[in-house]
Amino acid sequence: MPISIAAPTHIAALARFGHALSDPTRLGILLALRDGIAYPSDLADALGVSRQVMSNQLACLRGCGLVEAAPDGRRSAYRLADDHLRAALDELLHVVLIVEPDCCTGESCSCA
């Protein structure tokens, strides 16, 4: 059976998604937005980060095409850019990984 390779646009989109998942704050934002819209200040409080950090991470996620901002008066509300992201995140939460005890910890991690 021949190996199926995704189109370059699909590869680029998955790389952006992987980049978003690689940061705990960005991942927390995406997981929080599975439940619907949220405001940056609420997300910052929930994730325990400064408003500046939240602003930077939301800008990254917007640039990657993963979240959208919707004006709401003087504020902006954020939501997932595509409903398929909700389903993808839900599925990823069901994945069970068996990790080597010494892998992916501290400076000795060779996965990065």
N, C-alpha and C positions, 0 to 999 in steps of 0.2 A: 504494500500500500504506500503510495507517495506521501511525503511529508507536506502538510499544508502550512504555508507561511502567511501570516496576516499581512494585509496591505500596509504600506508605510504610514498612512494616516492612522490606522488602528494601532500600530506600534507606538507612534508618537503619543496618542491619547492614553494608552496604557502606561507609558513611561511617565507622563504627567500625573496620572493617578497614583502610581508607585511612589513618585516624589512626594506627593501629598501625604501618603500613608507613612512615610519614613520619619515624620516629625510628630511627636506626641501631641503638641498643641493643634496642629493642622488636623490630625486624626480625631482629636476630641471635638473639634468644630464640626467636622463631617458627621460624626456620630450624633452630636447634639441636633444637627439639622435634619436628621432622619425623621424627627417628630414634628417638623414644620419650621416655620420662620422663627428667627431669633434676632435680637439686637446685639450689637457688638459689646455694649457694656454688660449685658446679662451673660453673654458668652465668656467675657473676661473674668467676671466674678465666679462663674461656675467652674472655670478651668484654673482659677488662681493665678492669672497672669495680668500684667499691666494693660491698660487700654492701648498704649503704643505698640506693645507686642501683638495684641489682638489685631490692631489696624494693619500691621505689617503682614501677619499671617492671612488675614482676609484678602489683602491685595494680592498675595501669592496665589491663593485659591481662585480668585477672580481671573487672574492672568492665565491660569491653567484651564479656565473654562469649567470649573467644578462647582462654583457657587455664583449666584446672582444677587445683586443688591436692588431692592425696590424702595424708592423714596416713600417715606411715611412722615409727612410734615417736615420737621427740621432734622429728622433722623432717617436712617436707612435700616430696613429690615433685610436680613439675609436668608436665602433658601438654597437648597440644592438646585443646580442648573438643569438636572434631568432626573426624572423619577426612577430611571434605571439605576442610578447611583444608590438609591435607597435599597433596592433589592440586592445590588452587588455587595453593599456593606453588610446587610443582613446575612447573606450567604457566607461572607468572609468570617463573620462572628461564629459560624458553625464549624469552621475548619479546626481540626485538632492536629497540632504539630508535636512531634516527639523531638525534643531538642537535646543535643549533647550537653551535659552539665557544665562544661567549661567553655562552651561556645557562646558568642554574642554577649559577653560580659566584660566590662572594663575596656582597657586599652588593648587587650590581647585579641579583641574581636577581629576576625579576618573576613567578616561578611560585608563590611562597608566598602 
